Amino acid sequence: MRTSFVLLAAIAAPAFAADEDRFLQIVPAKTLPAIESVSIYPSAGIKPGKERPKPGAVLKFDKAAATVKTRIGDEAVHVFIKPRDGIEVMVAANVLVKPGQTYELKLGDLLGVVEVFQKDGFPKVDRIVLTAPDDSGPDEKGHAAVQTGSDYRVEMPAPEGFYAVWLVPANGARATRIEDRIRVLPGKIVRIGN
Protein backbone atom coordinates (compact mmCIF):
# COMPACT_ATOMS: atom_id res chain seq x y z
CA MET A 1 0.00 0.00 0.00
CA ARG A 2 1.45 3.36 -1.00
CA THR A 3 1.49 5.92 1.80
CA SER A 4 1.25 9.52 0.73
CA PHE A 5 1.51 12.82 2.55
CA VAL A 6 0.39 16.45 2.57
CA LEU A 7 1.86 19.45 4.35
CA LEU A 8 -0.22 20.74 7.28
CA ALA A 9 2.21 23.29 8.74
CA ALA A 10 4.87 25.20 6.82
CA ILE A 11 8.02 27.05 7.76
CA ALA A 12 7.77 30.81 8.12
CA ALA A 13 10.21 32.24 5.61
CA PRO A 14 10.96 35.74 4.46
CA ALA A 15 9.27 36.78 1.24
CA PHE A 16 11.58 36.35 -1.75
CA ALA A 17 11.01 37.32 -5.32
CA ALA A 18 9.65 34.30 -7.22
CA ASP A 19 13.03 33.60 -8.85
CA GLU A 20 14.76 33.72 -5.44
CA ASP A 21 12.54 31.18 -3.64
CA ARG A 22 14.32 28.16 -2.19
CA PHE A 23 12.35 24.96 -1.60
CA LEU A 24 12.92 21.67 0.17
CA GLN A 25 10.88 18.76 -1.16
CA ILE A 26 10.48 15.48 0.78
CA VAL A 27 9.57 12.42 -1.28
CA PRO A 28 8.33 9.38 0.71
CA ALA A 29 8.96 5.74 -0.27
CA LYS A 30 6.79 2.63 -0.38
CA THR A 31 9.44 0.72 1.56
CA LEU A 32 9.27 3.02 4.60
CA PRO A 33 6.76 3.05 7.45
CA ALA A 34 4.38 5.99 7.89
CA ILE A 35 6.22 9.22 8.67
CA GLU A 36 4.65 11.40 11.36
CA SER A 37 6.71 14.54 10.78
CA VAL A 38 9.78 16.15 9.26
CA SER A 39 11.72 18.63 11.42
CA ILE A 40 14.00 21.21 9.85
CA TYR A 41 16.75 22.68 12.07
CA PRO A 42 19.23 25.45 11.28
CA SER A 43 22.56 23.63 10.85
CA ALA A 44 24.36 26.23 12.98
CA GLY A 45 22.34 25.06 16.02
CA ILE A 46 23.25 21.37 15.67
CA LYS A 47 26.24 20.44 17.85
CA PRO A 48 27.48 16.86 18.35
CA GLY A 49 26.63 15.56 21.81
CA LYS A 50 24.36 18.53 22.57
CA GLU A 51 20.59 18.69 22.69
CA ARG A 52 19.05 19.91 19.45
CA PRO A 53 17.53 23.40 19.52
CA LYS A 54 13.89 24.05 18.71
CA PRO A 55 13.30 23.25 15.01
CA GLY A 56 12.83 26.07 12.54
CA ALA A 57 9.90 24.11 11.07
CA VAL A 58 7.94 20.95 11.75
CA LEU A 59 5.99 19.49 8.87
CA LYS A 60 3.07 17.22 9.80
CA PHE A 61 1.62 14.68 7.39
CA ASP A 62 -1.63 12.98 6.50
CA LYS A 63 -2.43 10.78 3.50
CA ALA A 64 -3.53 13.25 0.81
CA ALA A 65 -0.46 13.93 -1.39
CA ALA A 66 2.67 12.10 -2.52
CA THR A 67 5.31 14.68 -1.62
CA VAL A 68 5.84 17.66 0.69
CA LYS A 69 7.37 20.92 -0.46
CA THR A 70 8.19 23.88 1.76
CA ARG A 71 10.02 27.18 1.35
CA ILE A 72 13.26 27.55 3.31
CA GLY A 73 15.65 30.40 3.93
CA ASP A 74 19.21 30.91 2.74
CA GLU A 75 20.96 29.15 5.64
CA ALA A 76 22.01 25.49 5.73
CA VAL A 77 19.59 23.10 7.45
CA HIS A 78 19.57 19.61 8.97
CA VAL A 79 16.52 17.47 8.21
CA PHE A 80 15.12 14.81 10.60
CA ILE A 81 12.14 12.49 10.12
CA LYS A 82 10.04 10.92 12.86
CA PRO A 83 8.16 7.70 12.10
CA ARG A 84 4.76 7.21 13.76
CA ASP A 85 6.26 4.56 16.06
CA GLY A 86 9.83 5.66 16.79
CA ILE A 87 12.22 8.54 17.36
CA GLU A 88 13.60 11.29 15.13
CA VAL A 89 16.45 10.29 12.85
CA MET A 90 18.58 12.57 10.68
CA VAL A 91 18.18 12.12 6.92
CA ALA A 92 20.28 15.06 5.67
CA ALA A 93 22.85 17.47 7.10
CA ASN A 94 23.90 20.93 5.96
CA VAL A 95 21.39 21.16 3.12
CA LEU A 96 21.91 24.48 1.36
CA VAL A 97 19.53 25.41 -1.45
CA LYS A 98 20.48 27.87 -4.16
CA PRO A 99 18.10 30.73 -5.00
CA GLY A 100 15.36 29.69 -7.41
CA GLN A 101 16.03 25.96 -6.81
CA THR A 102 14.27 23.01 -5.18
CA TYR A 103 16.33 20.48 -3.21
CA GLU A 104 14.72 17.04 -3.28
CA LEU A 105 15.21 14.47 -0.51
CA LYS A 106 14.07 11.01 -1.61
CA LEU A 107 13.64 9.11 1.65
CA GLY A 108 13.94 5.74 -0.13
CA ASP A 109 17.47 6.73 -1.21
CA LEU A 110 18.42 7.72 2.35
CA LEU A 111 16.76 5.23 4.72
CA GLY A 112 16.42 1.49 5.11
CA VAL A 113 14.18 -0.44 7.50
CA VAL A 114 14.82 -2.95 10.29
CA GLU A 115 12.00 -5.28 11.34
CA VAL A 116 12.38 -7.77 14.20
CA PHE A 117 10.17 -10.87 14.39
CA GLN A 118 9.57 -12.70 17.65
CA LYS A 119 11.06 -16.17 17.70
CA ASP A 120 11.33 -18.85 20.38
CA GLY A 121 13.28 -17.57 23.35
CA PHE A 122 12.62 -13.88 22.66
CA PRO A 123 10.83 -12.20 25.58
CA LYS A 124 7.78 -9.97 25.46
CA VAL A 125 9.30 -6.53 24.85
CA ASP A 126 8.86 -3.04 26.16
CA ARG A 127 10.76 -1.81 23.10
CA ILE A 128 13.31 -2.78 20.47
CA VAL A 129 16.32 -0.47 20.07
CA LEU A 130 18.82 0.11 17.25
CA THR A 131 22.19 1.49 18.32
CA ALA A 132 25.69 1.95 16.97
CA PRO A 133 27.54 -1.41 17.07
CA ASP A 134 29.80 -0.22 19.92
CA ASP A 135 26.94 1.16 22.09
CA SER A 136 26.87 -0.34 25.59
CA GLY A 137 23.09 -0.79 25.50
CA PRO A 138 19.84 0.73 26.77
CA ASP A 139 20.64 -0.07 30.42
CA GLU A 140 23.94 1.83 30.45
CA LYS A 141 24.92 5.47 30.89
CA GLY A 142 25.84 7.19 27.65
CA HIS A 143 23.58 4.96 25.57
CA ALA A 144 22.25 6.58 22.37
CA ALA A 145 19.38 5.00 20.47
CA VAL A 146 19.37 5.50 16.72
CA GLN A 147 15.80 4.21 16.37
CA THR A 148 13.22 2.37 18.46
CA GLY A 149 10.15 0.23 17.95
CA SER A 150 7.42 -0.49 20.51
CA ASP A 151 6.99 -4.18 19.66
CA TYR A 152 7.93 -6.98 17.28
CA ARG A 153 7.15 -6.43 13.59
CA VAL A 154 7.36 -2.63 13.91
CA GLU A 155 9.29 -1.24 10.95
CA MET A 156 12.14 0.99 12.17
CA PRO A 157 13.64 3.38 9.59
CA ALA A 158 17.36 4.11 9.89
CA PRO A 159 20.07 5.73 7.74
CA GLU A 160 22.50 3.55 5.83
CA GLY A 161 25.04 1.99 8.19
CA PHE A 162 25.79 -0.76 10.68
CA TYR A 163 23.73 -1.26 13.85
CA ALA A 164 23.33 -3.43 16.93
CA VAL A 165 19.79 -4.58 17.82
CA TRP A 166 18.60 -4.75 21.45
CA LEU A 167 15.49 -6.21 23.04
CA VAL A 168 14.30 -4.40 26.18
CA PRO A 169 12.07 -6.92 28.03
CA ALA A 170 8.66 -5.82 29.33
CA ASN A 171 9.37 -7.47 32.72
CA GLY A 172 12.12 -4.97 33.57
CA ALA A 173 15.03 -7.38 32.99
CA ARG A 174 18.24 -6.11 31.40
CA ALA A 175 18.29 -5.46 27.67
CA THR A 176 19.66 -8.22 25.45
CA ARG A 177 21.73 -7.65 22.31
CA ILE A 178 20.38 -10.00 19.62
CA GLU A 179 22.47 -8.67 16.72
CA ASP A 180 25.96 -7.17 16.92
CA ARG A 181 26.33 -5.71 13.44
CA ILE A 182 23.53 -5.67 10.90
CA ARG A 183 23.87 -3.63 7.74
CA VAL A 184 21.07 -1.28 6.69
CA LEU A 185 20.97 -0.18 3.05
CA PRO A 186 18.75 2.56 1.58
CA GLY A 187 15.45 1.28 0.23
CA LYS A 188 15.97 -2.21 1.73
CA ILE A 189 14.35 -4.05 4.63
CA VAL A 190 16.44 -6.11 7.08
CA ARG A 191 14.33 -8.77 8.79
CA ILE A 192 15.64 -10.38 11.99
CA GLY A 193 14.24 -13.59 13.51
CA ASN A 194 12.17 -14.33 10.43
Secondary structure, 3 states (H helix, E strand, C coil): CCCCCCCCCCCCCCCCCHHHCEEEEEECCCCCCCEEEEEEEEHHHCCCCCCCCCCCEEEECCCCCCCEEEEECCCCEEEEEEECCCCCEEEEEEECCCCCCEEEEEHHHCEEEEEECCCCCCCCEEEEEEECCCCCCCCCCCCCEEEEECCCCCCEEEECEEEEEEEEECCCCCCEEEEEEEEECCCCEEEECC
